[in-house]
Every structure is written in C-alpha cells, then in structure tokens.
Amino acid sequence: MINRIFFQHPQSVDEGYFEHMWFALRFATLLICAAGAALIHAFIPAACEKTASKIIATLYARTHNRGT
C-alpha cells in the first residue's frame, strides 16, 4: 500500500520520490504564476498578453511523453 501511494507513480516516470516531489512543486509554482498573469491580464489587457500561454506551453513540453 505504501509503495502504491508514494512510489509507484514516480517510478513510472523514472524518478525517485523526492525528485518527483521537486518536479511537481516547480510545476505547481509555474501554474500559480500563469494564473496570476492571467488574472492581471483580465484587468489590464495590455499586460501579460502571452505570459500565461507561454508558461502553459512550457509545462506541456516538459510533461509530454513523460510516461504514464
């Protein structure tokens, strides 16, 4: 049970537990930044015009074909 909860998924993408945790934390931080840029853009259309989409494209490129 412990193996399935904590280790099975990281192993499926060829990472250790802490390596995967670090990747996921960086991913979450970038998502928060993208959300902030989109929020700013909602109120000031000339600001952050492509910031959120660039971040999302970068995240997609990092995760595409990474395993299951």
mmCIF file as Biopython writes it, N, C-alpha, C and O atoms, coordinates in Angstrom:
data_model
#
loop_
_atom_site.group_PDB
_atom_site.id
_atom_site.type_symbol
_atom_site.label_atom_id
_atom_site.label_alt_id
_atom_site.label_comp_id
_atom_site.label_asym_id
_atom_site.label_entity_id
_atom_site.label_seq_id
_atom_site.pdbx_PDB_ins_code
_atom_site.Cartn_x
_atom_site.Cartn_y
_atom_site.Cartn_z
_atom_site.occupancy
_atom_site.B_iso_or_equiv
_atom_site.auth_seq_id
_atom_site.auth_asym_id
_atom_site.pdbx_PDB_model_num
ATOM 1   N N  . MET A ? 1  ? 0.824  -1.197 0.000   1.0 0.0 1  A 1 
ATOM 2   C CA . MET A ? 1  ? 0.000  0.000  0.000   1.0 0.0 1  A 1 
ATOM 3   C C  . MET A ? 1  ? 0.870  1.264  0.000   1.0 0.0 1  A 1 
ATOM 4   O O  . MET A ? 1  ? 0.605  2.187  -0.770  1.0 0.0 1  A 1 
ATOM 5   N N  . ILE A ? 2  ? 1.890  1.318  0.841   1.0 0.0 2  A 1 
ATOM 6   C CA . ILE A ? 2  ? 2.798  2.470  0.896   1.0 0.0 2  A 1 
ATOM 7   C C  . ILE A ? 2  ? 3.494  2.647  -0.453  1.0 0.0 2  A 1 
ATOM 8   O O  . ILE A ? 2  ? 3.626  3.764  -0.953  1.0 0.0 2  A 1 
ATOM 9   N N  . ASN A ? 3  ? 3.931  1.547  -1.024  1.0 0.0 3  A 1 
ATOM 10  C CA . ASN A ? 3  ? 4.596  1.603  -2.326  1.0 0.0 3  A 1 
ATOM 11  C C  . ASN A ? 3  ? 3.685  2.204  -3.379  1.0 0.0 3  A 1 
ATOM 12  O O  . ASN A ? 3  ? 4.125  3.044  -4.164  1.0 0.0 3  A 1 
ATOM 13  N N  . ARG A ? 4  ? 2.421  1.792  -3.413  1.0 0.0 4  A 1 
ATOM 14  C CA . ARG A ? 4  ? 1.478  2.292  -4.411  1.0 0.0 4  A 1 
ATOM 15  C C  . ARG A ? 4  ? 1.215  3.783  -4.207  1.0 0.0 4  A 1 
ATOM 16  O O  . ARG A ? 4  ? 1.157  4.537  -5.179  1.0 0.0 4  A 1 
ATOM 17  N N  . ILE A ? 5  ? 1.059  4.209  -2.978  1.0 0.0 5  A 1 
ATOM 18  C CA . ILE A ? 5  ? 0.720  5.605  -2.691  1.0 0.0 5  A 1 
ATOM 19  C C  . ILE A ? 5  ? 1.886  6.555  -2.976  1.0 0.0 5  A 1 
ATOM 20  O O  . ILE A ? 5  ? 1.694  7.618  -3.566  1.0 0.0 5  A 1 
ATOM 21  N N  . PHE A ? 6  ? 3.088  6.169  -2.559  1.0 0.0 6  A 1 
ATOM 22  C CA . PHE A ? 6  ? 4.213  7.098  -2.619  1.0 0.0 6  A 1 
ATOM 23  C C  . PHE A ? 6  ? 5.240  6.846  -3.722  1.0 0.0 6  A 1 
ATOM 24  O O  . PHE A ? 6  ? 5.924  7.778  -4.144  1.0 0.0 6  A 1 
ATOM 25  N N  . PHE A ? 7  ? 5.359  5.625  -4.188  1.0 0.0 7  A 1 
ATOM 26  C CA . PHE A ? 7  ? 6.480  5.307  -5.070  1.0 0.0 7  A 1 
ATOM 27  C C  . PHE A ? 7  ? 6.110  4.837  -6.470  1.0 0.0 7  A 1 
ATOM 28  O O  . PHE A ? 7  ? 6.902  4.998  -7.398  1.0 0.0 7  A 1 
ATOM 29  N N  . GLN A ? 8  ? 4.935  4.264  -6.640  1.0 0.0 8  A 1 
ATOM 30  C CA . GLN A ? 8  ? 4.578  3.683  -7.931  1.0 0.0 8  A 1 
ATOM 31  C C  . GLN A ? 8  ? 4.563  4.720  -9.051  1.0 0.0 8  A 1 
ATOM 32  O O  . GLN A ? 8  ? 5.164  4.496  -10.102 1.0 0.0 8  A 1 
ATOM 33  N N  . HIS A ? 9  ? 3.897  5.831  -8.848  1.0 0.0 9  A 1 
ATOM 34  C CA . HIS A ? 9  ? 3.830  6.839  -9.906  1.0 0.0 9  A 1 
ATOM 35  C C  . HIS A ? 9  ? 5.198  7.460  -10.199 1.0 0.0 9  A 1 
ATOM 36  O O  . HIS A ? 9  ? 5.580  7.523  -11.367 1.0 0.0 9  A 1 
ATOM 37  N N  . PRO A ? 10 ? 5.951  7.920  -9.202  1.0 0.0 10 A 1 
ATOM 38  C CA . PRO A ? 10 ? 7.280  8.455  -9.537  1.0 0.0 10 A 1 
ATOM 39  C C  . PRO A ? 10 ? 8.142  7.462  -10.318 1.0 0.0 10 A 1 
ATOM 40  O O  . PRO A ? 10 ? 8.858  7.853  -11.240 1.0 0.0 10 A 1 
ATOM 41  N N  . GLN A ? 11 ? 8.077  6.198  -9.956  1.0 0.0 11 A 1 
ATOM 42  C CA . GLN A ? 11 ? 8.849  5.187  -10.677 1.0 0.0 11 A 1 
ATOM 43  C C  . GLN A ? 11 ? 8.374  5.060  -12.114 1.0 0.0 11 A 1 
ATOM 44  O O  . GLN A ? 11 ? 9.173  4.771  -13.004 1.0 0.0 11 A 1 
ATOM 45  N N  . SER A ? 12 ? 7.074  5.274  -12.355 1.0 0.0 12 A 1 
ATOM 46  C CA . SER A ? 12 ? 6.537  5.136  -13.712 1.0 0.0 12 A 1 
ATOM 47  C C  . SER A ? 12 ? 7.068  6.218  -14.656 1.0 0.0 12 A 1 
ATOM 48  O O  . SER A ? 12 ? 7.011  6.062  -15.876 1.0 0.0 12 A 1 
ATOM 49  N N  . VAL A ? 13 ? 7.581  7.307  -14.095 1.0 0.0 13 A 1 
ATOM 50  C CA . VAL A ? 13 ? 8.180  8.367  -14.913 1.0 0.0 13 A 1 
ATOM 51  C C  . VAL A ? 13 ? 9.685  8.452  -14.658 1.0 0.0 13 A 1 
ATOM 52  O O  . VAL A ? 13 ? 10.313 9.488  -14.877 1.0 0.0 13 A 1 
ATOM 53  N N  . ASP A ? 14 ? 10.243 7.339  -14.192 1.0 0.0 14 A 1 
ATOM 54  C CA . ASP A ? 14 ? 11.691 7.203  -13.967 1.0 0.0 14 A 1 
ATOM 55  C C  . ASP A ? 14 ? 12.259 8.258  -13.026 1.0 0.0 14 A 1 
ATOM 56  O O  . ASP A ? 14 ? 13.302 8.852  -13.300 1.0 0.0 14 A 1 
ATOM 57  N N  . GLU A ? 15 ? 11.560 8.487  -11.907 1.0 0.0 15 A 1 
ATOM 58  C CA . GLU A ? 15 ? 12.027 9.426  -10.897 1.0 0.0 15 A 1 
ATOM 59  C C  . GLU A ? 15 ? 11.910 8.793  -9.522  1.0 0.0 15 A 1 
ATOM 60  O O  . GLU A ? 15 ? 11.122 7.871  -9.311  1.0 0.0 15 A 1 
ATOM 61  N N  . GLY A ? 16 ? 12.701 9.298  -8.595  1.0 0.0 16 A 1 
ATOM 62  C CA . GLY A ? 16 ? 12.553 8.921  -7.204  1.0 0.0 16 A 1 
ATOM 63  C C  . GLY A ? 16 ? 11.477 9.785  -6.561  1.0 0.0 16 A 1 
ATOM 64  O O  . GLY A ? 16 ? 10.970 10.723 -7.177  1.0 0.0 16 A 1 
ATOM 65  N N  . TYR A ? 17 ? 11.133 9.462  -5.320  1.0 0.0 17 A 1 
ATOM 66  C CA . TYR A ? 17 ? 10.075 10.197 -4.618  1.0 0.0 17 A 1 
ATOM 67  C C  . TYR A ? 17 ? 10.389 11.691 -4.528  1.0 0.0 17 A 1 
ATOM 68  O O  . TYR A ? 17 ? 9.563  12.516 -4.918  1.0 0.0 17 A 1 
ATOM 69  N N  . PHE A ? 18 ? 11.571 12.050 -4.018  1.0 0.0 18 A 1 
ATOM 70  C CA . PHE A ? 18 ? 11.905 13.455 -3.825  1.0 0.0 18 A 1 
ATOM 71  C C  . PHE A ? 18 ? 12.141 14.182 -5.145  1.0 0.0 18 A 1 
ATOM 72  O O  . PHE A ? 18 ? 11.826 15.366 -5.269  1.0 0.0 18 A 1 
ATOM 73  N N  . GLU A ? 19 ? 12.686 13.485 -6.116  1.0 0.0 19 A 1 
ATOM 74  C CA . GLU A ? 19 ? 12.866 14.069 -7.441  1.0 0.0 19 A 1 
ATOM 75  C C  . GLU A ? 19 ? 11.508 14.425 -8.034  1.0 0.0 19 A 1 
ATOM 76  O O  . GLU A ? 19 ? 11.339 15.500 -8.611  1.0 0.0 19 A 1 
ATOM 77  N N  . HIS A ? 20 ? 10.538 13.517 -7.890  1.0 0.0 20 A 1 
ATOM 78  C CA . HIS A ? 20 ? 9.192  13.759 -8.401  1.0 0.0 20 A 1 
ATOM 79  C C  . HIS A ? 20 ? 8.498  14.870 -7.616  1.0 0.0 20 A 1 
ATOM 80  O O  . HIS A ? 20 ? 7.783  15.690 -8.192  1.0 0.0 20 A 1 
ATOM 81  N N  . MET A ? 21 ? 8.712  14.893 -6.299  1.0 0.0 21 A 1 
ATOM 82  C CA . MET A ? 21 ? 8.110  15.939 -5.478  1.0 0.0 21 A 1 
ATOM 83  C C  . MET A ? 21 ? 8.623  17.308 -5.916  1.0 0.0 21 A 1 
ATOM 84  O O  . MET A ? 21 ? 7.841  18.250 -6.047  1.0 0.0 21 A 1 
ATOM 85  N N  . TRP A ? 22 ? 9.931  17.426 -6.141  1.0 0.0 22 A 1 
ATOM 86  C CA . TRP A ? 22 ? 10.524 18.683 -6.584  1.0 0.0 22 A 1 
ATOM 87  C C  . TRP A ? 22 ? 9.940  19.102 -7.933  1.0 0.0 22 A 1 
ATOM 88  O O  . TRP A ? 22 ? 9.602  20.271 -8.120  1.0 0.0 22 A 1 
ATOM 89  N N  . PHE A ? 23 ? 9.818  18.161 -8.879  1.0 0.0 23 A 1 
ATOM 90  C CA . PHE A ? 23 ? 9.237  18.462 -10.188 1.0 0.0 23 A 1 
ATOM 91  C C  . PHE A ? 23 ? 7.808  18.976 -10.027 1.0 0.0 23 A 1 
ATOM 92  O O  . PHE A ? 23 ? 7.432  19.976 -10.638 1.0 0.0 23 A 1 
ATOM 93  N N  . ALA A ? 24 ? 7.018  18.294 -9.205  1.0 0.0 24 A 1 
ATOM 94  C CA . ALA A ? 24 ? 5.618  18.678 -9.016  1.0 0.0 24 A 1 
ATOM 95  C C  . ALA A ? 24 ? 5.483  20.041 -8.334  1.0 0.0 24 A 1 
ATOM 96  O O  . ALA A ? 24 ? 4.583  20.815 -8.661  1.0 0.0 24 A 1 
ATOM 97  N N  . LEU A ? 25 ? 6.372  20.331 -7.393  1.0 0.0 25 A 1 
ATOM 98  C CA . LEU A ? 25 ? 6.336  21.641 -6.731  1.0 0.0 25 A 1 
ATOM 99  C C  . LEU A ? 25 ? 6.695  22.766 -7.700  1.0 0.0 25 A 1 
ATOM 100 O O  . LEU A ? 25 ? 6.068  23.825 -7.681  1.0 0.0 25 A 1 
ATOM 101 N N  . ARG A ? 26 ? 7.695  22.543 -8.540  1.0 0.0 26 A 1 
ATOM 102 C CA . ARG A ? 26 ? 8.036  23.550 -9.557  1.0 0.0 26 A 1 
ATOM 103 C C  . ARG A ? 26 ? 6.881  23.728 -10.534 1.0 0.0 26 A 1 
ATOM 104 O O  . ARG A ? 26 ? 6.570  24.849 -10.936 1.0 0.0 26 A 1 
ATOM 105 N N  . PHE A ? 27 ? 6.246  22.624 -10.914 1.0 0.0 27 A 1 
ATOM 106 C CA . PHE A ? 27 ? 5.104  22.657 -11.823 1.0 0.0 27 A 1 
ATOM 107 C C  . PHE A ? 27 ? 3.979  23.487 -11.216 1.0 0.0 27 A 1 
ATOM 108 O O  . PHE A ? 27 ? 3.401  24.344 -11.884 1.0 0.0 27 A 1 
ATOM 109 N N  . ALA A ? 28 ? 3.670  23.229 -9.945  1.0 0.0 28 A 1 
ATOM 110 C CA . ALA A ? 28 ? 2.607  23.956 -9.257  1.0 0.0 28 A 1 
ATOM 111 C C  . ALA A ? 28 ? 2.929  25.447 -9.166  1.0 0.0 28 A 1 
ATOM 112 O O  . ALA A ? 28 ? 2.049  26.289 -9.343  1.0 0.0 28 A 1 
ATOM 113 N N  . THR A ? 29 ? 4.188  25.766 -8.890  1.0 0.0 29 A 1 
ATOM 114 C CA . THR A ? 29 ? 4.600  27.169 -8.806  1.0 0.0 29 A 1 
ATOM 115 C C  . THR A ? 29 ? 4.404  27.882 -10.141 1.0 0.0 29 A 1 
ATOM 116 O O  . THR A ? 29 ? 3.930  29.017 -10.183 1.0 0.0 29 A 1 
ATOM 117 N N  . LEU A ? 30 ? 4.768  27.214 -11.219 1.0 0.0 30 A 1 
ATOM 118 C CA . LEU A ? 30 ? 4.581  27.815 -12.534 1.0 0.0 30 A 1 
ATOM 119 C C  . LEU A ? 30 ? 3.101  27.963 -12.885 1.0 0.0 30 A 1 
ATOM 120 O O  . LEU A ? 30 ? 2.715  28.931 -13.541 1.0 0.0 30 A 1 
ATOM 121 N N  . LEU A ? 31 ? 2.275  27.017 -12.456 1.0 0.0 31 A 1 
ATOM 122 C CA . LEU A ? 31 ? 0.828  27.154 -12.674 1.0 0.0 31 A 1 
ATOM 123 C C  . LEU A ? 31 ? 0.264  28.351 -11.922 1.0 0.0 31 A 1 
ATOM 124 O O  . LEU A ? 31 ? -0.595 29.066 -12.437 1.0 0.0 31 A 1 
ATOM 125 N N  . ILE A ? 32 ? 0.748  28.566 -10.700 1.0 0.0 32 A 1 
ATOM 126 C CA . ILE A ? 32 ? 0.313  29.727 -9.917  1.0 0.0 32 A 1 
ATOM 127 C C  . ILE A ? 32 ? 0.734  31.019 -10.621 1.0 0.0 32 A 1 
ATOM 128 O O  . ILE A ? 32 ? -0.036 31.979 -10.675 1.0 0.0 32 A 1 
ATOM 129 N N  . CYS A ? 33 ? 1.947  31.042 -11.157 1.0 0.0 33 A 1 
ATOM 130 C CA . CYS A ? 33 ? 2.417  32.211 -11.913 1.0 0.0 33 A 1 
ATOM 131 C C  . CYS A ? 33 ? 1.556  32.451 -13.147 1.0 0.0 33 A 1 
ATOM 132 O O  . CYS A ? 33 ? 1.207  33.591 -13.454 1.0 0.0 33 A 1 
ATOM 133 N N  . ALA A ? 34 ? 1.216  31.379 -13.853 1.0 0.0 34 A 1 
ATOM 134 C CA . ALA A ? 34 ? 0.361  31.511 -15.040 1.0 0.0 34 A 1 
ATOM 135 C C  . ALA A ? 34 ? -1.010 32.052 -14.655 1.0 0.0 34 A 1 
ATOM 136 O O  . ALA A ? 34 ? -1.562 32.903 -15.353 1.0 0.0 34 A 1 
ATOM 137 N N  . ALA A ? 35 ? -1.558 31.563 -13.551 1.0 0.0 35 A 1 
ATOM 138 C CA . ALA A ? 35 ? -2.860 32.049 -13.085 1.0 0.0 35 A 1 
ATOM 139 C C  . ALA A ? 35 ? -2.781 33.528 -12.716 1.0 0.0 35 A 1 
ATOM 140 O O  . ALA A ? 35 ? -3.691 34.298 -13.024 1.0 0.0 35 A 1 
ATOM 141 N N  . GLY A ? 36 ? -1.697 33.921 -12.058 1.0 0.0 36 A 1 
ATOM 142 C CA . GLY A ? 36 ? -1.522 35.330 -11.702 1.0 0.0 36 A 1 
ATOM 143 C C  . GLY A ? 36 ? -1.423 36.211 -12.933 1.0 0.0 36 A 1 
ATOM 144 O O  . GLY A ? 36 ? -2.015 37.289 -12.980 1.0 0.0 36 A 1 
ATOM 145 N N  . ALA A ? 37 ? -0.680 35.756 -13.925 1.0 0.0 37 A 1 
ATOM 146 C CA . ALA A ? 37 ? -0.547 36.522 -15.172 1.0 0.0 37 A 1 
ATOM 147 C C  . ALA A ? 37 ? -1.905 36.644 -15.870 1.0 0.0 37 A 1 
ATOM 148 O O  . ALA A ? 37 ? -2.241 37.702 -16.403 1.0 0.0 37 A 1 
ATOM 149 N N  . ALA A ? 38 ? -2.674 35.570 -15.864 1.0 0.0 38 A 1 
ATOM 150 C CA . ALA A ? 38 ? -3.998 35.612 -16.482 1.0 0.0 38 A 1 
ATOM 151 C C  . ALA A ? 38 ? -4.933 36.553 -15.728 1.0 0.0 38 A 1 
ATOM 152 O O  . ALA A ? 38 ? -5.745 37.248 -16.338 1.0 0.0 38 A 1 
ATOM 153 N N  . LEU A ? 39 ? -4.816 36.575 -14.410 1.0 0.0 39 A 1 
ATOM 154 C CA . LEU A ? 39 ? -5.640 37.472 -13.595 1.0 0.0 39 A 1 
ATOM 155 C C  . LEU A ? 39 ? -5.282 38.932 -13.879 1.0 0.0 39 A 1 
ATOM 156 O O  . LEU A ? 39 ? -6.167 39.773 -14.040 1.0 0.0 39 A 1 
ATOM 157 N N  . ILE A ? 40 ? -4.002 39.222 -13.937 1.0 0.0 40 A 1 
ATOM 158 C CA . ILE A ? 40 ? -3.559 40.580 -14.271 1.0 0.0 40 A 1 
ATOM 159 C C  . ILE A ? 40 ? -4.058 40.961 -15.664 1.0 0.0 40 A 1 
ATOM 160 O O  . ILE A ? 40 ? -4.548 42.071 -15.872 1.0 0.0 40 A 1 
ATOM 161 N N  . HIS A ? 41 ? -3.931 40.044 -16.605 1.0 0.0 41 A 1 
ATOM 162 C CA . HIS A ? 41 ? -4.371 40.288 -17.975 1.0 0.0 41 A 1 
ATOM 163 C C  . HIS A ? 41 ? -5.881 40.556 -18.045 1.0 0.0 41 A 1 
ATOM 164 O O  . HIS A ? 41 ? -6.338 41.340 -18.877 1.0 0.0 41 A 1 
ATOM 165 N N  . ALA A ? 42 ? -6.640 39.907 -17.176 1.0 0.0 42 A 1 
ATOM 166 C CA . ALA A ? 42 ? -8.097 40.114 -17.170 1.0 0.0 42 A 1 
ATOM 167 C C  . ALA A ? 42 ? -8.454 41.571 -16.871 1.0 0.0 42 A 1 
ATOM 168 O O  . ALA A ? 42 ? -9.405 42.110 -17.437 1.0 0.0 42 A 1 
ATOM 169 N N  . PHE A ? 43 ? -7.693 42.199 -15.987 1.0 0.0 43 A 1 
ATOM 170 C CA . PHE A ? 43 ? -7.977 43.574 -15.613 1.0 0.0 43 A 1 
ATOM 171 C C  . PHE A ? 43 ? -7.224 44.600 -16.451 1.0 0.0 43 A 1 
ATOM 172 O O  . PHE A ? 43 ? -7.710 45.712 -16.657 1.0 0.0 43 A 1 
ATOM 173 N N  . ILE A ? 44 ? -6.052 44.235 -16.929 1.0 0.0 44 A 1 
ATOM 174 C CA . ILE A ? 44 ? -5.235 45.129 -17.753 1.0 0.0 44 A 1 
ATOM 175 C C  . ILE A ? 44 ? -4.856 44.354 -19.024 1.0 0.0 44 A 1 
ATOM 176 O O  . ILE A ? 44 ? -3.805 43.714 -19.067 1.0 0.0 44 A 1 
ATOM 177 N N  . PRO A ? 45 ? -5.701 44.410 -20.050 1.0 0.0 45 A 1 
ATOM 178 C CA . PRO A ? 45 ? -5.486 43.599 -21.250 1.0 0.0 45 A 1 
ATOM 179 C C  . PRO A ? 45 ? -4.123 43.766 -21.922 1.0 0.0 45 A 1 
ATOM 180 O O  . PRO A ? 45 ? -3.642 42.832 -22.564 1.0 0.0 45 A 1 
ATOM 181 N N  . ALA A ? 46 ? -3.502 44.916 -21.789 1.0 0.0 46 A 1 
ATOM 182 C CA . ALA A ? 46 ? -2.200 45.123 -22.424 1.0 0.0 46 A 1 
ATOM 183 C C  . ALA A ? 46 ? -1.059 44.471 -21.646 1.0 0.0 46 A 1 
ATOM 184 O O  . ALA A ? 46 ? 0.052  44.349 -22.163 1.0 0.0 46 A 1 
ATOM 185 N N  . ALA A ? 47 ? -1.322 44.055 -20.423 1.0 0.0 47 A 1 
ATOM 186 C CA . ALA A ? 47 ? -0.286 43.430 -19.584 1.0 0.0 47 A 1 
ATOM 187 C C  . ALA A ? 47 ? -0.347 41.908 -19.717 1.0 0.0 47 A 1 
ATOM 188 O O  . ALA A ? 47 ? -1.425 41.327 -19.838 1.0 0.0 47 A 1 
ATOM 189 N N  . CYS A ? 48 ? 0.792  41.294 -19.692 1.0 0.0 48 A 1 
ATOM 190 C CA . CYS A ? 48 ? 0.902  39.821 -19.675 1.0 0.0 48 A 1 
ATOM 191 C C  . CYS A ? 48 ? 0.114  39.169 -20.807 1.0 0.0 48 A 1 
ATOM 192 O O  . CYS A ? 48 ? -0.575 38.171 -20.594 1.0 0.0 48 A 1 
ATOM 193 N N  . GLU A ? 49 ? 0.215  39.723 -21.989 1.0 0.0 49 A 1 
ATOM 194 C CA . GLU A ? 49 ? -0.596 39.232 -23.105 1.0 0.0 49 A 1 
ATOM 195 C C  . GLU A ? 49 ? -0.340 37.768 -23.445 1.0 0.0 49 A 1 
ATOM 196 O O  . GLU A ? 49 ? -1.276 37.048 -23.793 1.0 0.0 49 A 1 
ATOM 197 N N  . LYS A ? 50 ? 0.896  37.317 -23.352 1.0 0.0 50 A 1 
ATOM 198 C CA . LYS A ? 50 ? 1.216  35.943 -23.738 1.0 0.0 50 A 1 
ATOM 199 C C  . LYS A ? 50 ? 1.877  35.153 -22.613 1.0 0.0 50 A 1 
ATOM 200 O O  . LYS A ? 50 ? 2.278  34.006 -22.810 1.0 0.0 50 A 1 
ATOM 201 N N  . THR A ? 51 ? 1.989  35.754 -21.453 1.0 0.0 51 A 1 
ATOM 202 C CA . THR A ? 51 ? 2.716  35.124 -20.352 1.0 0.0 51 A 1 
ATOM 203 C C  . THR A ? 51 ? 2.111  33.787 -19.944 1.0 0.0 51 A 1 
ATOM 204 O O  . THR A ? 51 ? 2.822  32.783 -19.882 1.0 0.0 51 A 1 
ATOM 205 N N  . ALA A ? 52 ? 0.825  33.759 -19.668 1.0 0.0 52 A 1 
ATOM 206 C CA . ALA A ? 52 ? 0.181  32.521 -19.212 1.0 0.0 52 A 1 
ATOM 207 C C  . ALA A ? 52 ? 0.280  31.427 -20.273 1.0 0.0 52 A 1 
ATOM 208 O O  . ALA A ? 52 ? 0.581  30.278 -19.951 1.0 0.0 52 A 1 
ATOM 209 N N  . SER A ? 53 ? 0.033  31.773 -21.522 1.0 0.0 53 A 1 
ATOM 210 C CA . SER A ? 53 ? 0.076  30.748 -22.571 1.0 0.0 53 A 1 
ATOM 211 C C  . SER A ? 53 ? 1.496  30.221 -22.777 1.0 0.0 53 A 1 
ATOM 212 O O  . SER A ? 53 ? 1.677  29.036 -23.057 1.0 0.0 53 A 1 
ATOM 213 N N  . LYS A ? 54 ? 2.500  31.081 -22.644 1.0 0.0 54 A 1 
ATOM 214 C CA . LYS A ? 54 ? 3.882  30.618 -22.758 1.0 0.0 54 A 1 
ATOM 215 C C  . LYS A ? 54 ? 4.244  29.660 -21.626 1.0 0.0 54 A 1 
ATOM 216 O O  . LYS A ? 54 ? 4.917  28.654 -21.848 1.0 0.0 54 A 1 
ATOM 217 N N  . ILE A ? 55 ? 3.797  29.976 -20.418 1.0 0.0 55 A 1 
ATOM 218 C CA . ILE A ? 55 ? 4.066  29.096 -19.278 1.0 0.0 55 A 1 
ATOM 219 C C  . ILE A ? 55 ? 3.390  27.742 -19.490 1.0 0.0 55 A 1 
ATOM 220 O O  . ILE A ? 55 ? 4.002  26.698 -19.263 1.0 0.0 55 A 1 
ATOM 221 N N  . ILE A ? 56 ? 2.146  27.759 -19.918 1.0 0.0 56 A 1 
ATOM 222 C CA . ILE A ? 56 ? 1.413  26.509 -20.152 1.0 0.0 56 A 1 
ATOM 223 C C  . ILE A ? 56 ? 2.081  25.692 -21.251 1.0 0.0 56 A 1 
ATOM 224 O O  . ILE A ? 56 ? 2.185  24.471 -21.133 1.0 0.0 56 A 1 
ATOM 225 N N  . ALA A ? 57 ? 2.531  26.341 -22.310 1.0 0.0 57 A 1 
ATOM 226 C CA . ALA A ? 57 ? 3.222  25.629 -23.393 1.0 0.0 57 A 1 
ATOM 227 C C  . ALA A ? 57 ? 4.520  24.994 -22.884 1.0 0.0 57 A 1 
ATOM 228 O O  . ALA A ? 57 ? 4.857  23.870 -23.258 1.0 0.0 57 A 1 
ATOM 229 N N  . THR A ? 58 ? 5.239  25.719 -22.033 1.0 0.0 58 A 1 
ATOM 230 C CA . THR A ? 58 ? 6.470  25.186 -21.447 1.0 0.0 58 A 1 
ATOM 231 C C  . THR A ? 58 ? 6.173  23.964 -20.579 1.0 0.0 58 A 1 
ATOM 232 O O  . THR A ? 58 ? 6.876  22.956 -20.650 1.0 0.0 58 A 1 
ATOM 233 N N  . LEU A ? 59 ? 5.136  24.063 -19.767 1.0 0.0 59 A 1 
ATOM 234 C CA . LEU A ? 59 ? 4.766  22.935 -18.904 1.0 0.0 59 A 1 
ATOM 235 C C  . LEU A ? 59 ? 4.341  21.725 -19.730 1.0 0.0 59 A 1 
ATOM 236 O O  . LEU A ? 59 ? 4.697  20.593 -19.406 1.0 0.0 59 A 1 
ATOM 237 N N  . TYR A ? 60 ? 3.594  21.961 -20.778 1.0 0.0 60 A 1 
ATOM 238 C CA . TYR A ? 60 ? 3.181  20.862 -21.645 1.0 0.0 60 A 1 
ATOM 239 C C  . TYR A ? 60 ? 4.392  20.179 -22.258 1.0 0.0 60 A 1 
ATOM 240 O O  . TYR A ? 60 ? 4.472  18.951 -22.291 1.0 0.0 60 A 1 
ATOM 241 N N  . ALA A ? 61 ? 5.332  20.978 -22.742 1.0 0.0 61 A 1 
ATOM 242 C CA . ALA A ? 61 ? 6.538  20.416 -23.356 1.0 0.0 61 A 1 
ATOM 243 C C  . ALA A ? 61 ? 7.332  19.579 -22.357 1.0 0.0 61 A 1 
ATOM 244 O O  . ALA A ? 61 ? 7.911  18.557 -22.725 1.0 0.0 61 A 1 
ATOM 245 N N  . ARG A ? 62 ? 7.361  20.007 -21.094 1.0 0.0 62 A 1 
ATOM 246 C CA . ARG A ? 62 ? 8.095  19.268 -20.066 1.0 0.0 62 A 1 
ATOM 247 C C  . ARG A ? 62 ? 7.420  17.957 -19.690 1.0 0.0 62 A 1 
ATOM 248 O O  . ARG A ? 62 ? 8.094  17.009 -19.289 1.0 0.0 62 A 1 
ATOM 249 N N  . THR A ? 63 ? 6.112  17.890 -19.813 1.0 0.0 63 A 1 
ATOM 250 C CA . THR A ? 63 ? 5.389  16.697 -19.362 1.0 0.0 63 A 1 
ATOM 251 C C  . THR A ? 63 ? 4.966  15.772 -20.502 1.0 0.0 63 A 1 
ATOM 252 O O  . THR A ? 63 ? 4.646  14.609 -20.258 1.0 0.0 63 A 1 
ATOM 253 N N  . HIS A ? 64 ? 4.959  16.259 -21.727 1.0 0.0 64 A 1 
ATOM 254 C CA . HIS A ? 64 ? 4.546  15.438 -22.861 1.0 0.0 64 A 1 
ATOM 255 C C  . HIS A ? 64 ? 5.513  14.255 -23.036 1.0 0.0 64 A 1 
ATOM 256 O O  . HIS A ? 64 ? 6.732  14.425 -23.028 1.0 0.0 64 A 1 
ATOM 257 N N  . ASN A ? 65 ? 4.958  13.099 -23.187 1.0 0.0 65 A 1 
ATOM 258 C CA . ASN A ? 65 ? 5.743  11.862 -23.367 1.0 0.0 65 A 1 
ATOM 259 C C  . ASN A ? 65 ? 6.642  11.533 -22.179 1.0 0.0 65 A 1 
ATOM 260 O O  . ASN A ? 65 ? 7.730  10.991 -22.371 1.0 0.0 65 A 1 
ATOM 261 N N  . ARG A ? 66 ? 6.218  11.845 -20.972 1.0 0.0 66 A 1 
ATOM 262 C CA . ARG A ? 66 ? 6.997  11.574 -19.766 1.0 0.0 66 A 1 
ATOM 263 C C  . ARG A ? 66 ? 6.693  10.219 -19.166 1.0 0.0 66 A 1 
ATOM 264 O O  . ARG A ? 66 ? 7.313  9.853  -18.168 1.0 0.0 66 A 1 
ATOM 265 N N  . GLY A ? 67 ? 5.821  9.499  -19.695 1.0 0.0 67 A 1 
ATOM 266 C CA . GLY A ? 67 ? 5.399  8.230  -19.092 1.0 0.0 67 A 1 
ATOM 267 C C  . GLY A ? 67 ? 3.911  8.277  -18.819 1.0 0.0 67 A 1 
ATOM 268 O O  . GLY A ? 67 ? 3.170  8.983  -19.503 1.0 0.0 67 A 1 
ATOM 269 N N  . THR A ? 68 ? 3.478  7.539  -17.836 1.0 0.0 68 A 1 
ATOM 270 C CA . THR A ? 68 ? 2.037  7.491  -17.544 1.0 0.0 68 A 1 
ATOM 271 C C  . THR A ? 68 ? 1.635  8.558  -16.573 1.0 0.0 68 A 1 
ATOM 272 O O  . THR A ? 68 ? 0.461  8.660  -16.219 1.0 0.0 68 A 1 
#
